[in-house]
């Protein structure tokens, strides 16, 4: 009987450890982007409603076609909608936004 209780205790402990060490199915970044659960971008904010649309069909950072890597990352920067192919490009955009905004503005002029 003592061995059975020991095995049950070990099994419960192992499950508890697994529950705290496994990755969640949805990351915090995905929730922040509104890709699930009706996150913050589920309804456009007032400033996003008046933002100029991004007319590019490719990511200004990587040059990849938008939508090839899943749903594009869409946000507003200085009253301009920006579409990027992935969260990795958002990090690069944040390092030098004016470089990429010039490409988006050039597409608007065409």
C-alpha positions in Angstrom: 0.0 0.0 0.0 2.9 2.4 0.8 4.4 1.8 -2.7 1.1 2.5 -4.4 0.8 5.8 -2.5 4.4 6.7 -3.4 3.7 6.0 -7.1 0.6 8.1 -7.1 2.4 10.9 -5.4 5.2 10.8 -7.9 2.8 10.8 -10.8 0.9 13.8 -9.5 4.2 15.6 -8.9 5.4 14.9 -12.4 2.1 16.2 -13.9 2.4 19.3 -11.8 5.9 20.0 -13.1 4.8 19.4 -16.7 2.0 21.8 -16.3 4.4 24.6 -15.3 7.1 23.8 -17.9 5.1 23.3 -21.1 4.7 26.2 -23.5 1.2 27.7 -23.8 -0.5 27.1 -27.1 -0.9 30.9 -27.6 1.9 33.3 -26.8 1.6 36.7 -25.2 2.7 38.3 -28.5 0.0 36.5 -30.4 -2.6 37.7 -27.9 -1.2 41.2 -28.1 -1.5 41.1 -31.9 -5.1 40.1 -31.6 -4.6 36.8 -33.5 -6.9 35.0 -31.0 -9.4 35.6 -28.3 -10.5 38.9 -29.7 -7.3 40.6 -28.5 -6.6 44.3 -28.6 -6.7 44.6 -32.4 -10.1 42.9 -32.7 -11.8 46.3 -33.2 -9.9 49.2 -34.8 -9.1 52.1 -32.5 -10.0 55.6 -33.4 -6.5 56.5 -34.7 -6.3 53.3 -36.8 -9.7 54.2 -38.4 -8.2 57.4 -39.9 -4.8 56.0 -40.8 -3.7 56.0 -44.4 -3.8 52.5 -45.9 -0.6 50.7 -46.7 -0.8 49.9 -50.4 2.3 47.6 -50.5 1.7 43.9 -51.3 5.1 43.0 -50.0 6.7 43.5 -46.6 8.9 46.7 -46.7 11.4 45.0 -44.4 12.0 41.6 -45.9 10.5 42.1 -49.4 8.4 38.9 -49.0 4.8 38.8 -50.3 2.3 39.6 -47.5 0.4 36.5 -46.4 3.0 33.9 -47.3 4.0 33.6 -43.7 0.5 33.7 -42.2 -1.6 36.7 -41.3 0.5 39.9 -41.6 1.3 42.1 -38.6 -0.7 45.3 -39.0 -0.3 48.4 -36.9 -0.4 52.2 -37.2 2.7 54.3 -37.2 2.3 58.1 -37.3 -1.2 58.0 -38.9 0.0 55.4 -41.5 -1.1 51.8 -41.6 1.9 49.4 -41.8 1.7 45.8 -42.9 4.7 43.5 -42.2 5.0 39.7 -42.9 5.9 38.6 -39.4 6.8 39.7 -35.8 10.5 39.4 -36.6 10.2 42.2 -39.2 8.4 44.3 -36.6 11.6 44.2 -34.5 13.6 45.4 -37.5 11.0 48.1 -38.3 11.2 49.4 -34.8 15.0 49.9 -35.1 14.7 52.2 -38.1 11.1 53.0 -38.9 11.7 56.0 -41.2 13.7 53.8 -43.6 10.7 51.6 -44.1 8.1 54.4 -44.0 9.8 55.9 -47.0 9.1 52.7 -49.0 5.4 52.8 -47.9 5.1 56.5 -48.8 6.7 55.8 -52.2 4.0 53.2 -52.9 1.3 55.8 -52.0 2.6 58.2 -54.6 2.5 55.6 -57.4 
